[in-house]
Amino acid sequence: MDRSDLPDATDVAAAAARLAGVAHRTPVLTSRTADAATGATLFFKCENLQRGGAFKFRGAYNAIAALPADRRRAGVVAYSSGNHAQAIAYAARLLGVPATIVMPQDAPAAKLAATRGYGGEVVLYDRYADDREAIGRRLAAERGLSLIPPYDHRDVIAGQGTAARELLEETGPLDVLVACLGGGGLAAGTVLAAEAAAPGCAVWGVEPEAGDDGRRSLAEGRIVHIDVPKTIADGAQTQHLGELTFAILRRGAAGIATASDAALVDAMRFFAERMKLVVEPTGALAAAAVFSGAIPVRGKRVGVILSGGNVDVARFAALLQGS
């Protein structure tokens, strides 16, 4: 891959311009309790309060808005376990673009309902037996649609990078930035934002303990493919990094940590009880790694992206109750 294929800070700036007045500039919250427990100064970027309930709206809107008018008219197709699905459907509705979304049969009911509610046509598949990427490519070819994958797309990565860009604009330089890691779109975009605004900042990705393909990929210098991981972090049940995201993370990430499902529940409980925030399991990945000590943060200024809050109420309650 030629380096010129990769998005950079200018793409993140262009995305910020497209998203201005459309995406929420989500709040950055602090907690003295969390600071005392970690020995760090933590800044939580609350993308669980973003339109559509997750950071994914940024990349989805930016990617659709960047399409030529004729391709927008033809429509888009995406594949996603939930948050990218909702984001594409929502952004497409705002832009007047038809959207088809390939989603797993076992996606959370709230995410399926929201995607359909935003006007997206949902095509279901079995995540343990079918290839969602192949289904997406087939639909794109058959219907003349533009395929917008959930992470390995220049404009998607640039859009996701606007969350960290806003965080740095509000806090000033940080020592560490932490983002969840599935396919790598948010973490890669965070690297791009940090390279421009805080060159000395260490960017960490956090993935589920059961699905550490990203950590292994950086260690082995190649993209490692795994089986679908069994984890409550449904938004990070990816099987591999993308070509673009791997290249960016390999160049600019300080490291990749993991968080257990138990640590995710502990983090979710903290946000619910102490900060009055609903954070979904995937959205708690970054914070869980910081809270558990998996990432060295003592004495540092640390940005933590809470990536989403889309979780069924019954599921949320059951997780916090330990059932």
N, C-alpha and C positions, 0 to 999 in steps of 0.2 A: 504494500500500500504506500502510495506517495503521501508525504506529509501534507501536501496541499489539499488532500482529500478531507483532512480533518477540520472540524469547526475550530474557531479560535475566539479570542475575546471580542473581536469586532462583530462576530456573529451573535454573541451574547448581548452586546450593546444594541444590535439591530432588533433582536428579539424583545429587549426591554422597551424599545420604542413602539413595537407593534402591540405589546401587552399593556402599555400605559393607558389607564382609564378603563381597562377591560378586566384584567386579573386584579384580584385584591392584593393590596400591599399588606400582607399579613403581619400581625403584631409580633414583636420580639419581647418575650417575657423572661423574668428572672425569678429565682427562688433562693432565699437565704438558707433554707433547709438543705437544698441540693448542693449549694456551695459548701456548706459546712461538712456535709457527708463526703464530698469528693476532694475538698481542699483546693478547689478551682473556682474561677468566676465563670459561671455558665450563662449563655444566652440562648434561649430556645426560640427558634424560628417556627412559628405555628402554622405550618401548611395544612394542618388538619382543619383550619378555618378558611382555606382557599375555596374558590368557586368549585363546585363538584366534590368538595371534601378532601382534596389532595393536590399535591404539587403537579400532578400529571396534566392539569388544565393548562399549565404554562406551555409545555412542549406541544400538546395537541393543538392549541389555538395557533401557536406560532407556525407550526408545520402546515396547517390548512391555509392560514392567511398568506403564507409565502408561495402557495401554488398559483400558477397562471390562471386567469379567469376561466378559460375553457376547461381546464382540468378540475377546477372547483365545481363547475356545472355538472360534470360527468359523475362526480361523487368520489367518496373515499371508502377504503376498507381497512380495518385494523383487527389485530388479535390481542386479547388481554384477559387476565384473570379477574379484572374488575375495575380498577381505578383508571387505567388508560382507556378502557371501554367507555366508562362514564364520561371521561374528559373529551374523547373524540366525539361522542354523541352530542354532548353539550356544546362544544365549540362549533361543531358542524351546524347545529340548529341556529346558533347566534349568527353564523356566516351564511346561512341559507344553502347549505351543502348536504346532499343525501349521504347517509352514513350506514355502512354495514359492519357489524362487529361480530367476530368469531370469539365465543366465550366457552369456558369449560362447563360441563353440565353441573358440576359441584361448586360453582362459584357462589359466594354468599348471596342469599336471596335479595338482600337490600341492594347489592350491586347490580344484579340482573334487573330488578324492578326499576332502579334509577336509570339504567342504560336505555331500557325500553321507554321509560317516561320522558326522556330527553328526545325521543323520536328515532332512536337507532334501531335498525333491523338486526335482531340477534340470531346468529347461526351457532347452534350448540355443538360441542364435540367432547369426546372422552379424553381428558388430559393424560391418562395413563396408557392409552392405546393409539391415539391419533396424533398427527403432526400438524399443529396449528399453523405453523409457518407455511407448510405446503397447501393447507386449505386457503389461507390468505392469498397466496400467489395464484392459486387456481381461480378464485373469485375475481381477483384483479384482472386476470387475463380474459375470463369469460364475459365480464361485464364492463370492461374498459375503465376500471376504477383505479385511483391512485392509492397504492399501499403505503400506509403510515405505521411502521412497526413501533412497538412500545419503547424502544431504547436505541436501537442501532440506526439512527437517522440524524443527519446533520442538524436539521432545524429543531428536532425534538430535543437533542442534547443542548443546543443553544438556549432553547426556551427553559429547560430545567435549570440551567445555570443562573437564570435571573433571580432565583430564590436566594442563593448565596450572595449574589451581587447586591441585592437589597439589604441582606443581613450585614454585610461589610460596610455599606453606606451608613447604616444606622449605628453600628458599634465602633467603627474604626478598625484598625488592624487587629487581627486575632492571631493567637499562637497556634491554635488547632481548629479545624473544621471537621465535623463528623456528619456523614450522611448514610442512609440505608443503601444497601447494594443488592439488587436483583440482577437485572441485565446490565446495569451500570450507567444508565442515562443520567440520573441525578448526581451520582458521585463524579462522573466525568464532567458534567456541567459545572460542578462545584470546583473541580480542579481548574477549569478555564477561568472562572470568576476569580479564584484566589491568585492565579498566576498574574492577573492584571492588577488587582487591587491590594493584594497582600502577599507578595512574592515569597516571604519567609514562612508563610503559614503551612503547617503540616495537615494535609487532607487525608482523612481516613474513611474507608468504606466499611460498613458492617453488614454481614450476611447471617442467615440462620446457621446455627451450629450444624444442623442436619444437611446443609447444602453449601459447603465451603468451596465451590468450584472457582470462585474469584480468587480466594487466597491461594489455592493450588495453582491457578493459572499464572499469577505473578511469580510464584516460587519456581515454576517450571519453565517460564518464558514462552508459553504457548497457551492457546485457549483450551481448557479442560472441559469436556462434556460429562455430565453426570445424569443419573436417573432423577426423575422428579422427586425432590426432597419432601419428606413427611414432616411438616412443621405447621404451626398455627399462623405463621407469617405468610398468608396465601399470596400476597403481592410480591413475594420474593421466592416463589417456587419455580424459579427459572432454572434451566439446565446448563446454561453457558453464557459467558459474556459475548458482546457483539464485537465485530472487527474494529469498529471505530472506538467503542468504549474501552476495549482492551488496550488499544494503542495509547489512548489518552491516560488511562490509569497506570499503565506500565511506565509511562514517562513522568507522571506527576504525582501519583499517590504515595504517601508516606508508608502506607500499609493497609491491610485488610484484617479486621478482627471479626469474631463471631459472637453470637449471643444465643443462649439456650432459650427454649420456650418458657421455662420457669422464670428466667430473667426478664423476658418480655412481659409476662404477667405482672411481675413485681413493678416494672416500670409503668405499666398501664395503671396499676393500682395507685402508685404515687401520684401520677398526673390527675387521676380522678379525685383522690382524697385531698391532696394538698394544693393543687392548682386549678381544680374544677374544670379539667379538660378531658374530653373523650378522644383517646388516641387508639387507633387500631393496632393489632400486633406488629404488622410491618412498619407502621409509623413510629413504633417504640424502639426499633432496632438500634438506632444511633445512641439514644439515651441509655438503653440497657447496657451497651458496651462501656459507656462512660461510668455509669453507676457501679458496674461490677468490677471495675479496675482493669478491664481488658485493654484499655488505651491509656497511656500515661498522660495525666492531665493536671496533677497536683502543682499548684502555684502558677497555673497558666490561665489565659483568657481563651475560652472555648465556645465556639458556635456549634449548636446541636440542632439539626433540622428534624422537626417532628413532621414526617412526610405525609401522614394522612389520618383521617378519623372515620373512615367508612367501615363500620362494623354493626351487625345486627344487634339491637338492644338486648335480646335474649342471650345471644352468644357472648356479648360483652359482660353481662351479669354473671353468666355461668363461668366464664374464665376467672373473673375476680373472686368468685365464691369457691373456686377450685373444683368445680364439677364438670 
